[in-house]
């Protein structure tokens, strides 16, 4: 499962390559179309699967991406699958209506990249911590007899990127996480 899926216009490729590399160097697994679509595959199905498998959906805002039929379809698919949308403003443009209510991270050319990138990573990390705490609460509610975990007192699970650590959860408790937090999105 990827930490982020990046939706962008081809005209923003130079910026997206820098962003992608910085995310990878920060140990954030990134789904990007130039790596995620093999020759002869049905490219739109691959994009949909990439969105569905990612925890976060980054939309790089520019007049070109906002005007792209496919970028807008990607936003719709992300929303349909309850993905956390993180708008990244690269070039001034009107936000698509579907995400206009969401605060964006500014990566305008005059903005310091390092400061904007730190804000983006903190945003991604905050979401991962929220999922961990939600998983702990779900576990407490549905699996009270499981053994305790070092994550926090009273919580009987250990979570690793994207799911439960094998052996810690089983049967019904693993299903709570798979359907309630990590899956079904």
C-alpha positions as CSV (number, residue, x, y, z in Angstrom):
1,X,0.0,0.0,0.0
2,X,1.4,3.4,-0.9
3,X,1.4,6.4,1.4
4,X,0.5,8.7,-1.4
5,X,-0.9,8.8,-4.9
6,X,0.1,11.9,-6.9
7,X,-2.3,13.3,-9.4
8,X,-0.9,16.0,-11.7
9,X,-0.8,17.5,-15.2
10,X,2.1,16.4,-17.5
11,X,3.0,20.1,-17.7
12,X,3.9,19.9,-14.0
13,X,6.2,16.9,-14.5
14,X,9.4,18.7,-13.5
15,X,8.0,19.8,-10.2
16,X,6.4,16.4,-9.6
17,X,9.7,14.6,-10.1
18,X,11.3,16.7,-7.4
19,X,8.3,16.1,-5.1
20,X,8.3,12.4,-5.8
21,X,12.0,12.1,-5.1
22,X,11.7,14.1,-1.9
23,X,8.8,11.9,-0.7
24,X,10.8,8.7,-1.5
25,X,13.8,10.0,0.4
26,X,11.5,10.6,3.3
27,X,10.5,7.0,3.3
28,X,7.0,7.7,1.9
29,X,5.9,5.2,-0.7
30,X,4.5,7.0,-3.6
31,X,2.3,5.8,-6.5
32,X,3.1,7.7,-9.6
33,X,1.9,6.9,-13.1
34,X,5.4,6.7,-14.7
35,X,6.2,3.8,-12.3
36,X,2.8,2.3,-11.7
37,X,1.6,1.4,-15.1
38,X,3.2,-1.4,-17.0
39,X,3.0,-1.7,-20.8
40,X,-0.1,-3.4,-22.2
41,X,-2.1,-2.9,-19.1
42,X,-5.4,-1.0,-19.0
43,X,-4.0,2.3,-17.8
44,X,-7.2,3.7,-16.3
45,X,-7.8,0.6,-14.2
46,X,-4.2,0.8,-13.0
47,X,-4.8,4.4,-12.0
48,X,-8.0,3.5,-10.1
49,X,-6.2,0.7,-8.3
50,X,-3.3,3.0,-7.4
51,X,-5.7,5.5,-5.9
52,X,-7.6,2.8,-4.0
53,X,-4.3,1.4,-2.6
54,X,-3.0,4.7,-1.4
55,X,-3.6,6.3,2.0
56,X,-3.4,9.8,0.7
57,X,-4.2,11.5,-2.6
58,X,-2.1,14.5,-3.5
59,X,-3.5,16.7,-6.2
60,X,-1.0,19.1,-7.7
61,X,-2.9,22.2,-8.4
62,X,-2.2,24.2,-11.6
63,X,-4.3,25.6,-14.4
64,X,-3.4,22.6,-16.4
65,X,-4.4,20.0,-13.8
66,X,-7.6,21.8,-13.0
67,X,-8.4,21.8,-16.7
68,X,-7.6,18.1,-17.2
69,X,-10.5,15.7,-17.6
70,X,-8.4,12.8,-16.2
71,X,-7.1,14.7,-13.2
72,X,-10.7,15.6,-12.3
73,X,-11.7,11.9,-12.7
74,X,-8.9,11.0,-10.4
75,X,-10.2,13.4,-7.8
76,X,-13.7,12.0,-8.1
77,X,-12.3,8.4,-7.7
78,X,-10.3,9.4,-4.6
79,X,-13.4,11.0,-3.0
80,X,-15.6,8.0,-3.9
81,X,-13.1,5.8,-2.0
82,X,-12.8,8.1,1.0
83,X,-9.2,9.0,0.4
84,X,-7.6,11.8,2.2
85,X,-7.1,14.6,-0.4
86,X,-4.1,16.8,0.1
87,X,-4.2,19.7,-2.4
88,X,-0.7,21.0,-3.3
89,X,-0.7,24.4,-4.9
90,X,2.0,24.6,-7.6
91,X,0.6,27.3,-9.9
92,X,-2.4,29.6,-9.1
93,X,-5.7,28.2,-10.3
94,X,-9.2,27.9,-9.2
95,X,-9.6,24.8,-7.0
96,X,-11.9,22.1,-8.4
97,X,-15.3,22.4,-6.6
98,X,-15.1,18.9,-5.2
99,X,-12.0,19.9,-3.1
100,X,-12.4,23.6,-2.8
101,X,-13.2,23.3,0.9
102,X,-9.9,21.6,1.7
103,X,-6.9,23.7,2.9
104,X,-4.0,23.4,0.6
105,X,-0.2,23.2,1.0
106,X,1.5,25.9,-1.0
107,X,4.4,25.0,-3.2
108,X,4.3,28.1,-5.4
109,X,7.6,28.9,-7.1
110,X,8.4,31.7,-4.6
111,X,7.7,29.4,-1.6
112,X,10.7,27.7,0.1
113,X,10.5,24.1,-1.0
114,X,11.9,22.7,2.3
115,X,9.3,24.5,4.5
116,X,6.4,23.5,2.2
117,X,7.7,19.9,2.1
118,X,8.0,19.7,5.9
119,X,4.4,20.8,6.1
120,X,3.3,18.1,3.6
121,X,5.2,15.3,5.4
122,X,3.7,16.4,8.7
123,X,0.3,16.3,7.1
124,X,0.9,12.8,5.8
125,X,2.3,11.7,9.2
126,X,-0.6,13.2,11.1
127,X,-3.0,11.1,9.1
128,X,-1.0,7.9,9.8
129,X,-1.0,8.7,13.6
130,X,-4.8,9.3,13.5
131,X,-5.3,5.9,11.8
132,X,-3.2,4.2,14.5
133,X,-5.3,5.8,17.2
134,X,-8.5,4.9,15.5
135,X,-7.2,1.3,15.1
136,X,-6.5,1.2,18.8
137,X,-9.9,2.5,19.7
138,X,-11.6,0.0,17.4
139,X,-9.5,-2.8,18.9
140,X,-10.5,-1.7,22.5
141,X,-14.1,-1.8,21.5
142,X,-14.2,-5.1,19.6
143,X,-11.3,-7.2,20.9
144,X,-10.9,-6.5,24.7
145,X,-9.4,-9.9,25.5
146,X,-6.4,-9.7,23.3
147,X,-2.9,-9.4,24.9
148,X,-1.6,-5.9,25.6
149,X,0.7,-4.0,23.3
150,X,3.5,-1.6,23.9
151,X,1.8,1.0,21.7
152,X,-0.2,2.4,24.6
153,X,-1.6,1.0,27.8
154,X,-4.7,-1.1,27.4
155,X,-4.3,-1.6,23.6
156,X,-3.8,-5.1,22.4
157,X,-2.4,-4.6,19.0
158,X,0.7,-3.5,17.1
159,X,0.3,-1.8,13.8
160,X,2.9,-1.6,11.1
161,X,2.5,0.4,7.8
162,X,-0.8,-0.4,6.4
163,X,-2.0,-3.1,8.7
164,X,-1.7,-5.3,11.7
165,X,1.5,-7.1,12.6
166,X,1.2,-10.8,11.9
167,X,0.7,-12.9,15.0
168,X,-0.6,-10.0,17.1
169,X,-4.1,-10.1,15.8
170,X,-6.1,-13.0,14.6
171,X,-9.6,-13.9,13.5
172,X,-12.2,-11.4,14.3
173,X,-9.8,-8.7,15.6
174,X,-7.8,-8.7,12.4
175,X,-11.1,-8.2,10.5
176,X,-11.9,-5.1,12.6
177,X,-8.7,-3.5,11.4
178,X,-9.0,-4.7,7.8
179,X,-12.5,-3.5,7.4
180,X,-12.7,-0.6,9.8
181,X,-9.3,1.2,9.4
182,X,-6.9,-0.1,6.8
183,X,-9.2,-1.5,4.3
184,X,-12.5,-0.7,2.8
185,X,-11.4,2.8,1.8
